[in-house]
């Protein structure tokens, strides 16, 4: 084993990084190669390596945060049935599947794999994500539970991981959520809908030399209905803000998110949360600090919707002007209803920055008035158009 062998293996690694669209790692893997070629005074090959790195960064400028790269999907797979799985019984793994592999696809593949091994009549798939008690299972069958999971990050780590690549590289924590109600039903109205969030930790990080890694620990947290509302609305705000700040805005995703946020036909989600937990007749049923937190998130939500409308208006072509006007009307209707529910009159005024010729700002703030009447909040001037 010598320097040339090392270079050959690293060049092979670089080749696979190109094939797997992991352009961010190409420069780092090439560094030891550069060191060897510098020592050998091999300037021709040095120029080739630097050109390869140059191409990798050019490619990155095209695809970073574009969601054109498909880094795969992740599934928790658990095995039950001592008589079939032996030492694997009760163990859980995270499987990394290619590109857009769906739940049904991996489930059918595992079913066929173990049906061939144990017999088709002896294997069953558990599709739901509920916690399994092995004592409740029939020992005559082998059970495989398959659950879709996503990478999980604490708030600080999430803020540090700014690109699609970083969200799928060097990860070992995964999360899935299970809806439930206190009455025992899986789903209910927003005022009774709870969910259980389960975070899994694997023994190693993905990407890995194997396609599955064993789960070594897990923690579960239960969210009550108002906490579910806080969580869901926070996600909506984050998604809208992320779409608005992308260098190359994905118009299709932006418009879909806007429709799901402010369109009357699908407005049941956000406004249902507001009516159930913020409206004065209901708010006193819940902890004051959580109601206050949800109110602030709805202010951020209105601001994010206004900002998204401005971004959309700036980028659309003439054939979508009518659509834009319709969305602005929906936005006004939503803010009107929200002001009633929150007992805050929302007025529209242009930000002072516009007076200096700067782009219109989308701001929504609740401003308390000492005099009688409703508190006041400001929103995007779009709503006044």
C-alpha positions as CSV (number, residue, x, y, z in Angstrom):
1,X,0.0,0.0,0.0
2,X,1.6,3.3,-1.1
3,X,0.6,6.9,-2.1
4,X,-0.5,5.8,-5.5
5,X,-2.8,3.2,-4.1
6,X,-4.3,5.9,-1.8
7,X,-4.8,8.2,-4.7
8,X,-6.6,5.5,-6.7
9,X,-9.0,4.8,-3.9
10,X,-9.7,8.5,-3.3
11,X,-10.3,9.1,-7.0
12,X,-12.8,6.2,-6.9
13,X,-14.5,7.9,-3.9
14,X,-14.7,11.2,-5.8
15,X,-16.3,9.3,-8.7
16,X,-19.0,7.9,-6.4
17,X,-19.5,11.4,-4.9
18,X,-20.3,12.7,-8.4
19,X,-22.7,9.8,-9.0
20,X,-24.5,10.3,-5.7
21,X,-24.8,14.2,-6.2
22,X,-22.8,14.9,-3.0
23,X,-20.8,17.7,-4.5
24,X,-20.1,19.3,-1.2
25,X,-17.6,16.6,-0.3
26,X,-15.5,16.5,-3.5
27,X,-13.1,19.3,-2.5
28,X,-12.3,17.7,0.9
29,X,-11.8,14.2,-0.5
30,X,-9.5,15.7,-3.2
31,X,-7.2,17.5,-0.6
32,X,-5.0,14.4,0.2
33,X,-4.7,13.8,-3.6
34,X,-3.5,17.4,-4.0
35,X,-0.9,16.9,-1.3
36,X,0.5,13.8,-3.1
37,X,0.5,15.5,-6.6
38,X,2.2,18.6,-5.1
39,X,4.9,16.3,-3.6
40,X,5.4,14.6,-7.0
41,X,5.4,17.9,-8.9
42,X,2.7,16.5,-11.1
43,X,1.3,19.8,-12.3
44,X,-0.9,18.3,-15.1
45,X,-2.8,16.1,-12.7
46,X,-3.0,19.0,-10.2
47,X,-4.7,21.1,-12.8
48,X,-7.1,18.3,-13.5
49,X,-8.0,17.9,-9.8
50,X,-8.5,21.7,-9.4
51,X,-10.7,21.7,-12.5
52,X,-12.7,18.9,-10.9
53,X,-13.2,20.9,-7.7
54,X,-14.1,23.9,-9.9
55,X,-16.8,21.9,-11.6
56,X,-18.2,20.6,-8.3
57,X,-18.7,24.2,-7.0
58,X,-20.3,25.2,-10.2
59,X,-22.7,22.3,-9.9
60,X,-23.4,23.3,-6.3
61,X,-24.5,26.8,-7.4
62,X,-27.1,25.1,-9.6
63,X,-28.6,22.7,-7.2
64,X,-28.1,23.9,-3.6
65,X,-31.5,24.2,-1.9
66,X,-33.2,23.5,-5.2
67,X,-34.6,20.1,-4.1
68,X,-33.5,18.7,-7.4
69,X,-31.2,16.3,-5.6
70,X,-33.0,13.4,-4.0
71,X,-31.0,12.2,-1.0
72,X,-33.3,9.3,-0.1
73,X,-35.9,8.5,2.5
74,X,-35.7,6.8,5.9
75,X,-37.9,4.2,7.5
76,X,-38.0,2.6,10.9
77,X,-38.3,-1.2,10.6
78,X,-39.0,-3.3,13.7
79,X,-39.1,-7.1,13.9
80,X,-41.3,-9.2,16.2
81,X,-41.6,-12.9,16.5
82,X,-39.0,-14.8,18.6
83,X,-39.7,-18.1,16.7
84,X,-38.8,-16.4,13.4
85,X,-36.3,-13.6,13.9
86,X,-34.4,-15.1,16.9
87,X,-31.7,-12.6,17.9
88,X,-33.3,-9.9,15.7
89,X,-36.6,-10.1,17.5
90,X,-37.6,-6.8,19.0
91,X,-34.8,-4.9,17.3
92,X,-35.4,-1.7,15.4
93,X,-33.4,-0.3,12.4
94,X,-33.4,2.8,10.3
95,X,-33.4,1.9,6.6
96,X,-32.1,4.4,4.1
97,X,-33.9,3.9,0.9
98,X,-33.1,5.4,-2.6
99,X,-34.6,8.6,-3.8
100,X,-38.4,8.6,-3.6
101,X,-39.0,5.1,-2.3
102,X,-42.5,5.0,-0.8
103,X,-43.8,3.2,2.3
104,X,-45.7,0.6,0.2
105,X,-42.6,-0.1,-1.9
106,X,-40.3,-0.9,1.1
107,X,-43.1,-2.8,2.9
108,X,-43.8,-5.0,-0.1
109,X,-40.1,-5.7,-0.6
110,X,-39.6,-6.7,3.0
111,X,-42.8,-8.8,2.9
112,X,-41.5,-10.7,-0.1
113,X,-38.0,-11.1,1.4
114,X,-39.2,-12.7,4.6
115,X,-42.1,-14.5,3.0
116,X,-39.6,-16.3,0.9
117,X,-37.7,-17.2,4.1
118,X,-40.5,-18.0,6.4
119,X,-43.5,-18.7,4.1
120,X,-46.0,-16.3,2.7
121,X,-48.7,-17.2,5.2
122,X,-46.4,-16.6,8.2
123,X,-45.4,-13.0,7.7
124,X,-47.5,-9.9,8.4
125,X,-46.8,-6.2,8.0
126,X,-47.8,-3.7,10.7
127,X,-48.4,-0.4,8.9
128,X,-49.3,1.9,11.8
129,X,-46.7,3.6,14.0
130,X,-48.2,2.8,17.4
131,X,-46.1,1.2,20.1
132,X,-46.2,-2.6,19.8
133,X,-46.6,-4.9,22.8
134,X,-45.1,-8.3,21.7
135,X,-47.4,-10.0,24.2
136,X,-50.4,-9.0,22.1
137,X,-49.0,-10.6,18.9
138,X,-49.8,-14.1,17.7
139,X,-46.5,-16.2,18.1
140,X,-47.5,-18.1,15.0
141,X,-46.6,-15.1,12.8
142,X,-43.5,-13.0,12.0
143,X,-44.4,-9.3,12.2
144,X,-42.6,-6.4,10.5
145,X,-43.5,-2.9,11.5
146,X,-42.5,-0.2,8.9
147,X,-42.8,3.5,9.7
148,X,-41.7,6.5,7.7
149,X,-39.3,8.8,9.6
150,X,-37.5,12.0,8.9
151,X,-34.1,13.4,10.2
152,X,-34.5,15.2,13.5
153,X,-32.5,18.2,14.8
154,X,-32.6,20.2,17.9
155,X,-33.4,23.9,17.3
156,X,-29.8,25.1,17.4
157,X,-28.6,22.3,15.1
158,X,-31.5,22.9,12.7
159,X,-30.5,26.6,12.4
160,X,-26.9,25.6,11.6
161,X,-27.9,23.2,8.9
162,X,-28.9,25.5,6.1
163,X,-28.8,23.3,2.9
164,X,-30.6,20.2,1.7
165,X,-27.2,18.4,1.8
166,X,-26.6,19.3,5.4
167,X,-30.1,18.0,6.3
168,X,-29.2,14.6,5.0
169,X,-25.5,14.3,5.9
170,X,-24.0,13.0,9.2
171,X,-27.4,12.3,10.7
172,X,-28.3,9.8,13.4
173,X,-31.5,11.1,15.0
174,X,-34.9,10.5,13.4
175,X,-38.5,11.4,14.3
176,X,-42.0,10.2,13.6
177,X,-45.3,11.3,15.0
178,X,-48.4,9.3,16.0
179,X,-51.8,11.0,16.3
180,X,-54.2,10.0,19.1
181,X,-57.0,11.4,21.2
182,X,-57.8,10.9,24.9
183,X,-61.0,9.1,23.9
184,X,-59.0,6.4,22.2
185,X,-59.7,7.4,18.6
186,X,-56.8,8.1,16.3
187,X,-58.2,11.3,14.9
188,X,-60.6,14.0,16.3
189,X,-61.3,17.7,16.1
190,X,-58.5,20.1,16.7
191,X,-59.6,20.7,20.3
192,X,-59.0,17.0,21.1
193,X,-56.2,16.0,18.7
194,X,-53.0,15.0,20.5
195,X,-49.8,13.5,19.0
196,X,-46.9,11.5,20.3
197,X,-43.5,12.5,18.9
198,X,-40.9,9.7,19.0
199,X,-37.2,10.5,18.5
200,X,-34.9,7.6,17.5
201,X,-31.1,7.5,17.8
202,X,-29.0,5.1,15.7
203,X,-25.6,3.6,16.6
204,X,-23.9,5.3,13.6
205,X,-24.6,8.1,11.2
206,X,-25.9,8.1,7.7
207,X,-24.5,8.0,5.0
208,X,-23.0,4.6,6.1
209,X,-21.4,1.6,4.6
210,X,-24.7,-0.3,5.2
211,X,-28.2,0.7,4.2
212,X,-29.6,0.0,7.7
213,X,-28.4,1.0,11.1
214,X,-29.7,-0.3,14.4
215,X,-31.7,2.0,16.7
216,X,-30.0,2.2,20.2
217,X,-32.3,4.5,22.0
218,X,-35.6,6.4,21.7
219,X,-37.6,9.0,23.6
220,X,-41.3,9.9,23.3
221,X,-43.1,13.2,24.0
222,X,-46.8,13.7,24.1
223,X,-48.3,17.0,22.8
224,X,-51.7,18.1,24.0
225,X,-54.1,19.8,21.5
226,X,-52.9,23.4,22.0
227,X,-49.3,22.2,21.8
228,X,-50.2,20.4,18.5
229,X,-51.6,23.7,17.2
230,X,-48.4,25.6,18.3
231,X,-46.2,23.0,16.6
232,X,-48.2,22.8,13.3
233,X,-48.4,26.6,13.0
234,X,-44.7,27.0,13.7
235,X,-44.0,24.6,10.9
236,X,-46.2,26.6,8.5
237,X,-44.4,29.9,9.4
238,X,-41.0,28.3,9.0
239,X,-41.9,26.7,5.6
240,X,-43.2,30.0,4.2
241,X,-40.2,32.0,5.5
242,X,-37.8,29.4,4.0
243,X,-39.5,29.6,0.6
244,X,-39.4,33.4,0.6
245,X,-35.7,33.6,1.4
246,X,-34.5,31.0,-1.2
247,X,-32.1,32.5,-3.7
248,X,-34.0,30.7,-6.5
249,X,-37.6,30.8,-5.4
250,X,-39.6,27.6,-6.1
251,X,-42.8,29.2,-7.4
252,X,-44.9,26.0,-7.5
253,X,-44.1,25.2,-3.9
254,X,-44.6,28.8,-2.8
255,X,-48.0,29.0,-4.4
256,X,-49.1,25.6,-3.0
257,X,-48.1,26.7,0.5
258,X,-49.9,30.0,0.0
259,X,-53.1,28.3,-1.1
260,X,-52.9,26.0,1.9
261,X,-52.5,28.9,4.2
262,X,-54.9,31.6,3.0
263,X,-57.3,30.1,0.5
264,X,-60.9,30.0,1.8
265,X,-61.5,26.5,0.6
266,X,-58.6,25.0,2.6
267,X,-58.6,27.6,5.4
268,X,-60.0,25.2,7.9
269,X,-56.6,24.2,9.2
270,X,-55.0,27.5,10.5
271,X,-58.3,29.2,11.3
272,X,-59.6,26.1,13.1
273,X,-56.7,26.4,15.5
274,X,-57.3,30.1,16.0
275,X,-61.0,29.6,16.8
276,X,-60.4,26.6,19.1
277,X,-57.6,28.1,21.2
278,X,-57.4,31.8,20.8
279,X,-61.0,33.0,20.6
280,X,-62.0,34.5,23.9
281,X,-64.7,32.0,24.7
282,X,-62.2,29.1,24.4
283,X,-58.9,30.6,25.4
284,X,-59.6,30.5,29.1
285,X,-59.6,26.6,28.9
286,X,-55.9,26.6,28.2
287,X,-52.7,27.8,29.9
288,X,-52.2,31.5,29.5
289,X,-48.6,31.2,28.4
290,X,-49.5,28.7,25.6
291,X,-52.4,30.9,24.4
292,X,-50.0,33.9,24.3
293,X,-47.4,31.8,22.4
294,X,-50.0,30.7,19.8
295,X,-51.2,34.3,19.4
296,X,-47.7,35.4,18.6
297,X,-47.2,32.6,16.1
298,X,-50.4,33.6,14.3
299,X,-49.0,37.2,14.0
300,X,-45.9,35.7,12.5
301,X,-48.1,33.5,10.2
302,X,-49.9,36.6,8.9
303,X,-46.6,38.3,8.3
304,X,-45.2,35.3,6.5
305,X,-48.3,35.0,4.3
306,X,-48.0,38.7,3.4
307,X,-44.3,38.3,2.6
308,X,-45.0,35.3,0.4
309,X,-47.7,37.2,-1.5
310,X,-45.2,40.0,-2.2
311,X,-42.6,37.5,-3.4
312,X,-45.2,35.9,-5.6
313,X,-46.3,39.2,-7.0
314,X,-42.8,40.2,-7.8
315,X,-42.1,37.0,-9.7
316,X,-45.3,36.1,-11.5
317,X,-46.0,36.7,-15.2
318,X,-49.0,38.5,-16.7
319,X,-51.0,35.3,-17.0
320,X,-51.1,35.0,-13.2
321,X,-52.2,38.5,-12.3
322,X,-55.8,37.5,-11.8
323,X,-54.6,34.6,-9.6
324,X,-52.6,37.0,-7.5
325,X,-55.5,39.4,-7.1
326,X,-57.7,36.4,-5.9
327,X,-55.0,35.4,-3.4
328,X,-54.8,39.0,-2.1
329,X,-58.5,38.9,-1.5
330,X,-58.2,35.6,0.4
331,X,-55.4,37.2,2.4
332,X,-57.6,40.1,3.4
333,X,-60.5,37.8,4.3
334,X,-58.1,35.7,6.5
335,X,-56.8,38.8,8.3
336,X,-60.3,40.1,8.9
337,X,-61.4,36.8,10.4
338,X,-58.1,36.5,12.4
339,X,-58.6,40.0,13.8
340,X,-62.1,39.1,15.0
341,X,-60.8,35.9,16.6
342,X,-57.8,37.5,18.2
343,X,-59.7,40.6,19.3
344,X,-57.1,42.7,17.5
345,X,-58.2,45.0,14.7
346,X,-55.7,44.7,11.8
347,X,-55.1,47.8,9.8
348,X,-53.0,48.2,6.7
349,X,-50.4,50.9,6.3
350,X,-47.2,51.1,4.3
351,X,-43.9,50.7,6.0
352,X,-41.9,53.9,6.1
353,X,-39.2,52.3,4.2
354,X,-41.4,52.6,1.1
355,X,-41.2,56.3,1.4
356,X,-37.4,56.1,0.6
357,X,-38.1,54.0,-2.4
358,X,-37.3,50.6,-0.8
359,X,-39.3,47.5,-1.4
360,X,-42.5,47.3,0.6
361,X,-42.1,45.5,3.9
362,X,-44.5,43.0,5.2
363,X,-44.9,43.5,8.9
364,X,-47.5,42.4,11.3
365,X,-47.3,43.7,14.9
366,X,-49.8,43.8,17.6
367,X,-49.8,47.3,19.1
368,X,-51.7,47.8,22.3
369,X,-53.7,51.0,22.7
370,X,-54.3,52.5,26.1
371,X,-57.6,53.9,24.9
372,X,-60.8,51.9,24.6
373,X,-61.3,49.7,21.6
374,X,-59.4,46.9,20.0
375,X,-55.7,46.6,20.0
376,X,-54.2,47.3,16.6
377,X,-51.7,45.4,14.4
378,X,-50.1,46.4,11.1
379,X,-49.9,44.1,8.1
380,X,-48.5,44.1,4.5
381,X,-49.7,47.0,2.4
382,X,-50.7,44.3,-0.1
383,X,-53.8,43.7,1.9
384,X,-54.9,47.3,1.3
385,X,-54.5,47.1,-2.5
